Each structure stands twice: as structure tokens, then as C-alpha cells.
Amino acid sequence: MQIPFINLQAQYQAYQAQINQVIHTVLESGQYIMGPQIEELEKNLARFVGSEYAITCSNGSDAQLLALMAINVKPGDEVITTPFTFVSTASMIALLGAIPVFVDITADTFHINPDKISEKITAKTKAIIPVSIFGQVADMDEINAIALLGQQKYGQKIYVIEDAAQSFGAEYKGKKSGHLSDMAYTSFFPSKPLGCYGDGGALFTDDAALADKLKKLRLHGQSQRYQHQFIGINGRLDTLQAAILNVKLNHFPKECVARAALGERYTRLLNASKNIVCQGLKSDRTSVYAQYSVLSPQRAQILEGLAAKGIPTAIHYPKPLHLQACFADLN
Ligand SMILES: *Cc1c(COP(=O)(O)O)cnc(C)c1O
């Protein structure tokens, strides 16, 4: 028997009646773009995360692009991030002509190492983007404090933007991922902890001016119909995806509890085996285990053994970003 890496069909079947119903409601309404389900979802997401504002958008990559546009990241600016992440975390920075500045990760949790950030802050640093990798929140308090020190030194705001694409639902010192810094974004790609049935994403902030600008930027910078205050993008979430997410968000808290229990069980059992090191989970936070990831010097043998038993695996990530061809010019 072959076990699927993530069984999206089984989850759909569990919520099928509710999901089919909301899909039909949208189909019959004709409001396929910016229907009322969008605002409803934004209210639900903000309530879940605890933020003042949630702004939905087309996907996690566009969410990051919108965040960078909202704080006026321009060519030559520097944005500090981790090389151990999905490519978009750094490529969205480069797409705006800004420079991704990579800082190494910690060996135990695979997060950007806060102790190595300060030395990379310059007068050109616009933002720091920690990634809450594999479902566990990064060291946000330390990073916020470092950003503040850099800000005092150079006399300009350094934003901390959490990449919560893998950590939606996780908690840090009792607060939710997405509500731990100036801004955060997440992805609703189907296999993320909270996934829709296509592409989707969202941004979170408590800052009214940023929220207002983000809402305009995702509609081509439009302030009123055909009045364009900013240069923006077509970055909207589909009404259908919003309707699906409204249903799935209701079930999500109990899924987070189940994910945590399964993760703890893996850790307990895997810690007993030599040659496997589990991702460390700090005691002040939870993980939603977007991936359950381990280190091993015997990787090839383990992958082969699991494959023989029909258990799928993946390598996250086979090549860090500072070694990718598209970033070769960063030296
Ligand atoms: C998935 C992911 C993204 C991008 O989200 P998309 O919705 O696929 O564009 C960004 N950062 C991380 C860490 C991710 O895992």
C-alpha cells in the first residue's frame, strides 16, 4: 500500500457536504471576484490570529510581494532573511530589485539565527523576514528587539515580517503566528496547514495605514474605481477559495491539536533511534508540523527503507537559496 504524502481527498470527504454547499452558493451568486465571502474570511482570519486586520490575496508569494511594496522596498534596499526556506521568500525581495541578505540558521530548530542578524544590519536594511519553518514560529522576540536596535542606530524603521506560510495556527508564548511583529503573511496552498483548493494567501497587521495600503495594492493600487493611488498588482483571492476557507477554518483548531499530538508522538518514538535528530521544539511555542522534518547522516538508506514500506518522504530543502543559480550574483 502506498500512503499519500498529504491526503487532501480524505479531508475534503470529511467536510464535503459543507464545502459543496458553499461552492454552490458562490456559483449561484455570480460574485466570483470580491464576493461577500472575502470580507467574512478576513474577519474570521483576524479573529483567529488576534490581529486588527487580515487582508486576503492571491497566494503566499504575492502576499510577501505586497508586504514589501507596502513598506516601499525599492532597488538597492536590503532585506535580511534565511536561505533555508522556499525560494519565494528571497525571490520576492529580488523581484523588487532589493537585495536578499542571507543569515545562517540554528542547528536545532532550523530558524534564522538571531545572534547573527545584527552584524548584517546596515543603513540600507528595510526589513527582516524570519521564516517559521516547518510549522514552528521563529525567535520573534529576539528579532523584534534586534530590529529596534538597528532602527535606533540608523534612524529609520526596520520592519519585521513573519513568513508564516508553514506556521499558520502555531503559537508562540500564547500568541498566534501572524500576530508577533509588524506584519506577517501566510499561504493557503492546498498542502499548507490551512489549505484551500487552489492558490490563496493572506497578510496580517495591526497597523491601519499598512492594512489600507495593502488592500489597495492588491487591486492595482486603486483607491476608488479607476482611481489609482499606487502601482499595484492583481492580487485578489477568489471568492470560491474564500468560501472554502471559511468552512475549513472552523475545523482548523481541532486539526492543529491533532497535528501537535501526532508530532509529539513522532518525536517521542524517533528520539529513541540513533542516527535521527528531530527538529527541536522550544518549550514556549507549538508547531503545526507543516512538515515533520528530521536530520540523519543515513538519509539515503532511510528514504529507501521507507519507500519499500510505501511511506513517502521528501527532502526539504535539497539546496539552500544561497546556492541556487538565480542568486549566484549575490556571491
Ligand atoms: C509555500 C511557501 C511560500 C509561498 O506561498 P505560495 O502560496 O506557494 O506562493 C512562502 N514561504 C514559505 C516558507 C512557504 O513554504
Residues whose N, C-alpha, C, O or C-beta is under 5 A from the ligand:
A	BS01	LIG	N59 G60 S61 D62 T85 F86 S88 T89 V131 D163 A165 Q166 S187 F188 F189 G200
